[in-house]
Amino acid sequence: NGCKLKHRKLHLNIRKHFAVRVAIHLNRLPREAVDSPSLEIFKTQLDMVLGNVL
């Protein structure tokens, strides 16, 4: 039973800090990708950025 309690606490911490972790990654993206007017353009820009990283 102690294992279940620890698992729940970890799960809550992940949910609590999700927005902070997403904001950190969004801040690393170029302005063109973040300010894209549509989801398709965002995906294209993201693919280009990730292609340059790898």
PQR file of N, CA, C, O and H, with PARSE charges and radii, in Angstrom:
ATOM      1  N   ASN A   1       0.813  -1.202   0.000 -0.4000 1.5000
ATOM      2  CA  ASN A   1       0.000   0.000   0.000 -0.0000 2.0000
ATOM      3  C   ASN A   1       0.853   1.263   0.000  0.5500 1.7000
ATOM      4  O   ASN A   1       0.442   2.285  -0.549 -0.5500 1.4000
ATOM      5  N   GLY A   2       2.026   1.206   0.603 -0.4000 1.5000
ATOM      6  CA  GLY A   2       2.904   2.369   0.615 -0.0000 2.0000
ATOM      7  C   GLY A   2       3.346   2.766  -0.781  0.5500 1.7000
ATOM      8  O   GLY A   2       3.555   3.946  -1.061 -0.5500 1.4000
ATOM      9  H   GLY A   2       2.360   0.375   1.049  0.4000 1.0000
ATOM     10  N   CYS A   3       3.485   1.795  -1.645 -0.4000 1.5000
ATOM     11  CA  CYS A   3       3.893   2.063  -3.025 -0.0000 2.0000
ATOM     12  C   CYS A   3       2.816   2.865  -3.760  0.5500 1.7000
ATOM     13  O   CYS A   3       3.133   3.761  -4.543 -0.5500 1.4000
ATOM     14  H   CYS A   3       3.315   0.836  -1.418  0.4000 1.0000
ATOM     15  N   LYS A   4       1.564   2.549  -3.513 -0.4000 1.5000
ATOM     16  CA  LYS A   4       0.477   3.270  -4.167 -0.0000 2.0000
ATOM     17  C   LYS A   4       0.469   4.738  -3.761  0.5500 1.7000
ATOM     18  O   LYS A   4       0.216   5.610  -4.593 -0.5500 1.4000
ATOM     19  H   LYS A   4       1.306   1.821  -2.877  0.4000 1.0000
ATOM     20  N   LEU A   5       0.739   5.014  -2.510 -0.4000 1.5000
ATOM     21  CA  LEU A   5       0.751   6.399  -2.052 -0.0000 2.0000
ATOM     22  C   LEU A   5       1.864   7.191  -2.716  0.5500 1.7000
ATOM     23  O   LEU A   5       1.654   8.338  -3.111 -0.5500 1.4000
ATOM     24  H   LEU A   5       0.944   4.306  -1.834  0.4000 1.0000
ATOM     25  N   LYS A   6       3.035   6.603  -2.844 -0.4000 1.5000
ATOM     26  CA  LYS A   6       4.150   7.293  -3.496 -0.0000 2.0000
ATOM     27  C   LYS A   6       3.842   7.537  -4.966  0.5500 1.7000
ATOM     28  O   LYS A   6       4.165   8.599  -5.498 -0.5500 1.4000
ATOM     29  H   LYS A   6       3.205   5.672  -2.523  0.4000 1.0000
ATOM     30  N   HIS A   7       3.219   6.565  -5.626 -0.4000 1.5000
ATOM     31  CA  HIS A   7       2.881   6.709  -7.039 -0.0000 2.0000
ATOM     32  C   HIS A   7       1.908   7.873  -7.239  0.5500 1.7000
ATOM     33  O   HIS A   7       2.072   8.663  -8.169 -0.5500 1.4000
ATOM     34  H   HIS A   7       2.957   5.702  -5.194  0.4000 1.0000
ATOM     35  N   ARG A   8       0.908   7.980  -6.384 -0.4000 1.5000
ATOM     36  CA  ARG A   8      -0.060   9.074  -6.485 -0.0000 2.0000
ATOM     37  C   ARG A   8       0.622  10.430  -6.297  0.5500 1.7000
ATOM     38  O   ARG A   8       0.308  11.382  -7.011 -0.5500 1.4000
ATOM     39  H   ARG A   8       0.775   7.338  -5.629  0.4000 1.0000
ATOM     40  N   LYS A   9       1.541  10.525  -5.352 -0.4000 1.5000
ATOM     41  CA  LYS A   9       2.220  11.791  -5.092 -0.0000 2.0000
ATOM     42  C   LYS A   9       3.046  12.202  -6.309  0.5500 1.7000
ATOM     43  O   LYS A   9       3.038  13.372  -6.690 -0.5500 1.4000
ATOM     44  H   LYS A   9       1.796   9.751  -4.772  0.4000 1.0000
ATOM     45  N   LEU A  10       3.750  11.267  -6.916 -0.4000 1.5000
ATOM     46  CA  LEU A  10       4.534  11.560  -8.109 -0.0000 2.0000
ATOM     47  C   LEU A  10       3.622  12.021  -9.239  0.5500 1.7000
ATOM     48  O   LEU A  10       3.935  12.978  -9.947 -0.5500 1.4000
ATOM     49  H   LEU A  10       3.756  10.316  -6.607  0.4000 1.0000
ATOM     50  N   HIS A  11       2.505  11.345  -9.402 -0.4000 1.5000
ATOM     51  CA  HIS A  11       1.558  11.704 -10.454 -0.0000 2.0000
ATOM     52  C   HIS A  11       1.050  13.131 -10.259  0.5500 1.7000
ATOM     53  O   HIS A  11       0.935  13.878 -11.231 -0.5500 1.4000
ATOM     54  H   HIS A  11       2.251  10.568  -8.827  0.4000 1.0000
ATOM     55  N   LEU A  12       0.753  13.513  -9.049 -0.4000 1.5000
ATOM     56  CA  LEU A  12       0.268  14.864  -8.781 -0.0000 2.0000
ATOM     57  C   LEU A  12       1.344  15.905  -9.054  0.5500 1.7000
ATOM     58  O   LEU A  12       1.038  16.987  -9.555 -0.5500 1.4000
ATOM     59  H   LEU A  12       0.846  12.906  -8.260  0.4000 1.0000
ATOM     60  N   ASN A  13       2.593  15.601  -8.738 -0.4000 1.5000
ATOM     61  CA  ASN A  13       3.682  16.549  -9.003 -0.0000 2.0000
ATOM     62  C   ASN A  13       3.871  16.759 -10.497  0.5500 1.7000
ATOM     63  O   ASN A  13       4.136  17.877 -10.939 -0.5500 1.4000
ATOM     64  H   ASN A  13       2.842  14.722  -8.332  0.4000 1.0000
ATOM     65  N   ILE A  14       3.737  15.699 -11.276 -0.4000 1.5000
ATOM     66  CA  ILE A  14       3.883  15.822 -12.727 -0.0000 2.0000
ATOM     67  C   ILE A  14       2.782  16.715 -13.284  0.5500 1.7000
ATOM     68  O   ILE A  14       3.044  17.579 -14.120 -0.5500 1.4000
ATOM     69  H   ILE A  14       3.522  14.790 -10.917  0.4000 1.0000
ATOM     70  N   ARG A  15       1.554  16.508 -12.825 -0.4000 1.5000
ATOM     71  CA  ARG A  15       0.440  17.329 -13.302 -0.0000 2.0000
ATOM     72  C   ARG A  15       0.584  18.782 -12.871  0.5500 1.7000
ATOM     73  O   ARG A  15       0.254  19.695 -13.628 -0.5500 1.4000
ATOM     74  H   ARG A  15       1.341  15.806 -12.145  0.4000 1.0000
ATOM     75  N   LYS A  16       1.071  18.994 -11.666 -0.4000 1.5000
ATOM     76  CA  LYS A  16       1.165  20.351 -11.127 -0.0000 2.0000
ATOM     77  C   LYS A  16       2.158  21.191 -11.928  0.5500 1.7000
ATOM     78  O   LYS A  16       1.910  22.375 -12.157 -0.5500 1.4000
ATOM     79  H   LYS A  16       1.339  18.252 -11.051  0.4000 1.0000
ATOM     80  N   HIS A  17       3.243  20.622 -12.346 -0.4000 1.5000
ATOM     81  CA  HIS A  17       4.308  21.372 -13.007 -0.0000 2.0000
ATOM     82  C   HIS A  17       4.297  21.217 -14.530  0.5500 1.7000
ATOM     83  O   HIS A  17       5.270  21.585 -15.188 -0.5500 1.4000
ATOM     84  H   HIS A  17       3.445  19.660 -12.160  0.4000 1.0000
ATOM     85  N   PHE A  18       3.223  20.684 -15.096 -0.4000 1.5000
ATOM     86  CA  PHE A  18       3.153  20.462 -16.536 -0.0000 2.0000
ATOM     87  C   PHE A  18       3.280  21.770 -17.314  0.5500 1.7000
ATOM     88  O   PHE A  18       4.047  21.845 -18.274 -0.5500 1.4000
ATOM     89  H   PHE A  18       2.432  20.385 -14.562  0.4000 1.0000
ATOM     90  N   ALA A  19       2.546  22.788 -16.916 -0.4000 1.5000
ATOM     91  CA  ALA A  19       2.565  24.061 -17.637 -0.0000 2.0000
ATOM     92  C   ALA A  19       3.945  24.703 -17.601  0.5500 1.7000
ATOM     93  O   ALA A  19       4.367  25.317 -18.581 -0.5500 1.4000
ATOM     94  H   ALA A  19       1.923  22.727 -16.137  0.4000 1.0000
ATOM     95  N   VAL A  20       4.640  24.570 -16.502 -0.4000 1.5000
ATOM     96  CA  VAL A  20       5.987  25.137 -16.386 -0.0000 2.0000
ATOM     97  C   VAL A  20       6.931  24.434 -17.351  0.5500 1.7000
ATOM     98  O   VAL A  20       7.734  25.081 -18.023 -0.5500 1.4000
ATOM     99  H   VAL A  20       4.297  24.071 -15.706  0.4000 1.0000
ATOM    100  N   ARG A  21       6.836  23.111 -17.418 -0.4000 1.5000
ATOM    101  CA  ARG A  21       7.718  22.365 -18.313 -0.0000 2.0000
ATOM    102  C   ARG A  21       7.423  22.668 -19.772  0.5500 1.7000
ATOM    103  O   ARG A  21       8.346  22.756 -20.581 -0.5500 1.4000
ATOM    104  H   ARG A  21       6.184  22.585 -16.872  0.4000 1.0000
ATOM    105  N   VAL A  22       6.156  22.829 -20.120 -0.4000 1.5000
ATOM    106  CA  VAL A  22       5.795  23.162 -21.497 -0.0000 2.0000
ATOM    107  C   VAL A  22       6.308  24.553 -21.849  0.5500 1.7000
ATOM    108  O   VAL A  22       6.821  24.759 -22.949 -0.5500 1.4000
ATOM    109  H   VAL A  22       5.407  22.757 -19.462  0.4000 1.0000
ATOM    110  N   ALA A  23       6.179  25.505 -20.939 -0.4000 1.5000
ATOM    111  CA  ALA A  23       6.631  26.874 -21.195 -0.0000 2.0000
ATOM    112  C   ALA A  23       8.134  26.920 -21.432  0.5500 1.7000
ATOM    113  O   ALA A  23       8.603  27.698 -22.263 -0.5500 1.4000
ATOM    114  H   ALA A  23       5.762  25.338 -20.046  0.4000 1.0000
ATOM    115  N   ILE A  24       8.885  26.111 -20.727 -0.4000 1.5000
ATOM    116  CA  ILE A  24      10.338  26.073 -20.916 -0.0000 2.0000
ATOM    117  C   ILE A  24      10.671  25.651 -22.342  0.5500 1.7000
ATOM    118  O   ILE A  24      11.541  26.245 -22.979 -0.5500 1.4000
ATOM    119  H   ILE A  24       8.505  25.479 -20.052  0.4000 1.0000
ATOM    120  N   HIS A  25       9.984  24.629 -22.846 -0.4000 1.5000
ATOM    121  CA  HIS A  25      10.253  24.155 -24.206 -0.0000 2.0000
ATOM    122  C   HIS A  25       9.745  25.140 -25.254  0.5500 1.7000
ATOM    123  O   HIS A  25      10.381  25.313 -26.294 -0.5500 1.4000
ATOM    124  H   HIS A  25       9.277  24.147 -22.329  0.4000 1.0000
ATOM    125  N   LEU A  26       8.617  25.783 -24.998 -0.4000 1.5000
ATOM    126  CA  LEU A  26       8.108  26.776 -25.946 -0.0000 2.0000
ATOM    127  C   LEU A  26       9.057  27.967 -26.052  0.5500 1.7000
ATOM    128  O   LEU A  26       9.208  28.540 -27.130 -0.5500 1.4000
ATOM    129  H   LEU A  26       8.100  25.642 -24.153  0.4000 1.0000
ATOM    130  N   ASN A  27       9.688  28.339 -24.959 -0.4000 1.5000
ATOM    131  CA  ASN A  27      10.619  29.467 -24.985 -0.0000 2.0000
ATOM    132  C   ASN A  27      11.862  29.163 -25.807  0.5500 1.7000
ATOM    133  O   ASN A  27      12.543  30.087 -26.251 -0.5500 1.4000
ATOM    134  H   ASN A  27       9.566  27.873 -24.083  0.4000 1.0000
ATOM    135  N   ARG A  28      12.169  27.906 -26.017 -0.4000 1.5000
ATOM    136  CA  ARG A  28      13.344  27.529 -26.806 -0.0000 2.0000
ATOM    137  C   ARG A  28      13.070  27.521 -28.306  0.5500 1.7000
ATOM    138  O   ARG A  28      14.002  27.512 -29.110 -0.5500 1.4000
ATOM    139  H   ARG A  28      11.616  27.155 -25.656  0.4000 1.0000
ATOM    140  N   LEU A  29      11.793  27.525 -28.684 -0.4000 1.5000
ATOM    141  CA  LEU A  29      11.438  27.492 -30.102 -0.0000 2.0000
ATOM    142  C   LEU A  29      11.624  28.865 -30.735  0.5500 1.7000
ATOM    143  O   LEU A  29      11.524  29.886 -30.053 -0.5500 1.4000
ATOM    144  H   LEU A  29      11.036  27.533 -28.031  0.4000 1.0000
ATOM    145  N   PRO A  30      11.895  28.892 -32.045 -0.5600 1.5000
ATOM    146  CA  PRO A  30      11.992  30.181 -32.726  0.2800 2.0000
ATOM    147  C   PRO A  30      10.634  30.891 -32.751  0.5500 1.7000
ATOM    148  O   PRO A  30       9.589  30.246 -32.666 -0.5500 1.4000
ATOM    149  N   ARG A  31      10.659  32.179 -32.865 -0.4000 1.5000
ATOM    150  CA  ARG A  31       9.434  32.994 -32.842 -0.0000 2.0000
ATOM    151  C   ARG A  31       8.480  32.591 -33.971  0.5500 1.7000
ATOM    152  O   ARG A  31       7.264  32.617 -33.781 -0.5500 1.4000
ATOM    153  H   ARG A  31      11.508  32.702 -32.934  0.4000 1.0000
ATOM    154  N   GLU A  32       9.011  32.219 -35.143 -0.4000 1.5000
ATOM    155  CA  GLU A  32       8.162  31.852 -36.278 -0.0000 2.0000
ATOM    156  C   GLU A  32       7.295  30.641 -35.958  0.5500 1.7000
ATOM    157  O   GLU A  32       6.143  30.564 -36.385 -0.5500 1.4000
ATOM    158  H   GLU A  32       9.999  32.198 -35.297  0.4000 1.0000
ATOM    159  N   ALA A  33       7.849  29.701 -35.209 -0.4000 1.5000
ATOM    160  CA  ALA A  33       7.091  28.496 -34.865 -0.0000 2.0000
ATOM    161  C   ALA A  33       6.015  28.803 -33.830  0.5500 1.7000
ATOM    162  O   ALA A  33       4.893  28.308 -33.938 -0.5500 1.4000
ATOM    163  H   ALA A  33       8.785  29.763 -34.862  0.4000 1.0000
ATOM    164  N   VAL A  34       6.340  29.601 -32.845 -0.4000 1.5000
ATOM    165  CA  VAL A  34       5.392  29.886 -31.766 -0.0000 2.0000
ATOM    166  C   VAL A  34       4.248  30.767 -32.261  0.5500 1.7000
ATOM    167  O   VAL A  34       3.101  30.569 -31.860 -0.5500 1.4000
ATOM    168  H   VAL A  34       7.251  30.004 -32.757  0.4000 1.0000
ATOM    169  N   ASP A  35       4.540  31.723 -33.115 -0.4000 1.5000
ATOM    170  CA  ASP A  35       3.522  32.668 -33.589 -0.0000 2.0000
ATOM    171  C   ASP A  35       2.820  32.209 -34.858  0.5500 1.7000
ATOM    172  O   ASP A  35       2.162  33.019 -35.512 -0.5500 1.4000
ATOM    173  H   ASP A  35       5.472  31.884 -33.441  0.4000 1.0000
ATOM    174  N   SER A  36       2.934  30.955 -35.224 -0.4000 1.5000
ATOM    175  CA  SER A  36       2.321  30.477 -36.459 -0.0000 2.0000
ATOM    176  C   SER A  36       0.799  30.556 -36.370  0.5500 1.7000
ATOM    177  O   SER A  36       0.215  30.277 -35.322 -0.5500 1.4000
ATOM    178  H   SER A  36       3.468  30.297 -34.693  0.4000 1.0000
ATOM    179  N   PRO A  37       0.158  30.942 -37.483 -0.5600 1.5000
ATOM    180  CA  PRO A  37      -1.295  31.155 -37.458  0.2800 2.0000
ATOM    181  C   PRO A  37      -2.127  29.877 -37.445  0.5500 1.7000
ATOM    182  O   PRO A  37      -3.296  29.916 -37.061 -0.5500 1.4000
ATOM    183  N   SER A  38      -1.560  28.756 -37.852 -0.4000 1.5000
ATOM    184  CA  SER A  38      -2.346  27.522 -37.875 -0.0000 2.0000
ATOM    185  C   SER A  38      -1.519  26.362 -37.331  0.5500 1.7000
ATOM    186  O   SER A  38      -0.297  26.446 -37.203 -0.5500 1.4000
ATOM    187  H   SER A  38      -0.610  28.725 -38.164  0.4000 1.0000
ATOM    188  N   LEU A  39      -2.212  25.295 -37.019 -0.4000 1.5000
ATOM    189  CA  LEU A  39      -1.552  24.112 -36.477 -0.0000 2.0000
ATOM    190  C   LEU A  39      -0.645  23.469 -37.516  0.5500 1.7000
ATOM    191  O   LEU A  39       0.436  22.989 -37.176 -0.5500 1.4000
ATOM    192  H   LEU A  39      -3.204  25.226 -37.123  0.4000 1.0000
ATOM    193  N   GLU A  40      -1.062  23.453 -38.756 -0.4000 1.5000
ATOM    194  CA  GLU A  40      -0.245  22.849 -39.813 -0.0000 2.0000
ATOM    195  C   GLU A  40       1.074  23.600 -39.990  0.5500 1.7000
ATOM    196  O   GLU A  40       2.122  22.974 -40.153 -0.5500 1.4000
ATOM    197  H   GLU A  40      -1.940  23.843 -39.032  0.4000 1.0000
ATOM    198  N   ILE A  41       1.035  24.904 -39.959 -0.4000 1.5000
ATOM    199  CA  ILE A  41       2.265  25.698 -40.081 -0.0000 2.0000
ATOM    200  C   ILE A  41       3.146  25.471 -38.860  0.5500 1.7000
ATOM    201  O   ILE A  41       4.367  25.369 -38.983 -0.5500 1.4000
ATOM    202  H   ILE A  41       0.184  25.412 -39.826  0.4000 1.0000
ATOM    203  N   PHE A  42       2.531  25.391 -37.678 -0.4000 1.5000
ATOM    204  CA  PHE A  42       3.293  25.109 -36.466 -0.0000 2.0000
ATOM    205  C   PHE A  42       3.997  23.764 -36.577  0.5500 1.7000
ATOM    206  O   PHE A  42       5.169  23.650 -36.219 -0.5500 1.4000
ATOM    207  H   PHE A  42       1.539  25.474 -37.578  0.4000 1.0000
ATOM    208  N   LYS A  43       3.298  22.745 -37.068 -0.4000 1.5000
ATOM    209  CA  LYS A  43       3.903  21.420 -37.218 -0.0000 2.0000
ATOM    210  C   LYS A  43       5.066  21.458 -38.199  0.5500 1.7000
ATOM    211  O   LYS A  43       6.098  20.829 -37.968 -0.5500 1.4000
ATOM    212  H   LYS A  43       2.346  22.838 -37.359  0.4000 1.0000
ATOM    213  N   THR A  44       4.902  22.191 -39.285 -0.4000 1.5000
ATOM    214  CA  THR A  44       5.977  22.307 -40.275 -0.0000 2.0000
ATOM    215  C   THR A  44       7.200  22.983 -39.665  0.5500 1.7000
ATOM    216  O   THR A  44       8.325  22.515 -39.836 -0.5500 1.4000
ATOM    217  H   THR A  44       4.064  22.702 -39.472  0.4000 1.0000
ATOM    218  N   GLN A  45       6.976  24.077 -38.959 -0.4000 1.5000
ATOM    219  CA  GLN A  45       8.079  24.792 -38.310 -0.0000 2.0000
ATOM    220  C   GLN A  45       8.755  23.915 -37.259  0.5500 1.7000
ATOM    221  O   GLN A  45       9.980  23.906 -37.139 -0.5500 1.4000
ATOM    222  H   GLN A  45       6.062  24.458 -38.820  0.4000 1.0000
ATOM    223  N   LEU A  46       7.943  23.179 -36.498 -0.4000 1.5000
ATOM    224  CA  LEU A  46       8.488  22.301 -35.463 -0.0000 2.0000
ATOM    225  C   LEU A  46       9.331  21.195 -36.082  0.5500 1.7000
ATOM    226  O   LEU A  46      10.389  20.854 -35.553 -0.5500 1.4000
ATOM    227  H   LEU A  46       6.948  23.186 -36.595  0.4000 1.0000
ATOM    228  N   ASP A  47       8.874  20.631 -37.195 -0.4000 1.5000
ATOM    229  CA  ASP A  47       9.652  19.601 -37.885 -0.0000 2.0000
ATOM    230  C   ASP A  47      10.996  20.151 -38.353  0.5500 1.7000
ATOM    231  O   ASP A  47      12.014  19.464 -38.271 -0.5500 1.4000
ATOM    232  H   ASP A  47       8.014  20.908 -37.624  0.4000 1.0000
ATOM    233  N   MET A  48      10.998  21.387 -38.843 -0.4000 1.5000
ATOM    234  CA  MET A  48      12.252  21.988 -39.295 -0.0000 2.0000
ATOM    235  C   MET A  48      13.199  22.208 -38.124  0.5500 1.7000
ATOM    236  O   MET A  48      14.397  21.951 -38.241 -0.5500 1.4000
ATOM    237  H   MET A  48      10.171  21.945 -38.911  0.4000 1.0000
ATOM    238  N   VAL A  49      12.678  22.680 -37.000 -0.4000 1.5000
ATOM    239  CA  VAL A  49      13.516  22.926 -35.822 -0.0000 2.0000
ATOM    240  C   VAL A  49      14.080  21.615 -35.296  0.5500 1.7000
ATOM    241  O   VAL A  49      15.270  21.526 -34.995 -0.5500 1.4000
ATOM    242  H   VAL A  49      11.705  22.889 -36.905  0.4000 1.0000
ATOM    243  N   LEU A  50      13.237  20.605 -35.185 -0.4000 1.5000
ATOM    244  CA  LEU A  50      13.700  19.316 -34.671 -0.0000 2.0000
ATOM    245  C   LEU A  50      14.660  18.640 -35.641  0.5500 1.7000
ATOM    246  O   LEU A  50      15.563  17.920 -35.215 -0.5500 1.4000
ATOM    247  H   LEU A  50      12.270  20.678 -35.430  0.4000 1.0000
ATOM    248  N   GLY A  51      14.477  18.861 -36.928 -0.4000 1.5000
ATOM    249  CA  GLY A  51      15.402  18.312 -37.914 -0.0000 2.0000
ATOM    250  C   GLY A  51      16.787  18.920 -37.783  0.5500 1.7000
ATOM    251  O   GLY A  51      17.788  18.237 -38.003 -0.5500 1.4000
ATOM    252  H   GLY A  51      13.743  19.446 -37.274  0.4000 1.0000
ATOM    253  N   ASN A  52      16.854  20.193 -37.429 -0.4000 1.5000
ATOM    254  CA  ASN A  52      18.145  20.854 -37.237 -0.0000 2.0000
ATOM    255  C   ASN A  52      18.829  20.398 -35.960  0.5500 1.7000
ATOM    256  O   ASN A  52      20.058  20.388 -35.881 -0.5500 1.4000
ATOM    257  H   ASN A  52      16.041  20.748 -37.251  0.4000 1.0000
ATOM    258  N   VAL A  53      18.039  20.020 -34.955 -0.4000 1.5000
ATOM    259  CA  VAL A  53      18.603  19.585 -33.674 -0.0000 2.0000
ATOM    260  C   VAL A  53      19.210  18.200 -33.809  0.5500 1.7000
ATOM    261  O   VAL A  53      20.285  17.924 -33.277 -0.5500 1.4000
ATOM    262  H   VAL A  53      17.041  20.029 -35.019  0.4000 1.0000
ATOM    263  N   LEU A  54      18.509  17.333 -34.528 -0.4000 1.5000
ATOM    264  CA  LEU A  54      18.979  15.952 -34.672 -0.0000 2.0000
ATOM    265  C   LEU A  54      19.961  15.881 -35.750  0.5500 1.7000
ATOM    266  O   LEU A  54      20.485  14.805 -36.038 -0.5500 1.4000
ATOM    267  H   LEU A  54      17.636  17.557 -34.960  0.4000 1.0000
TER
END
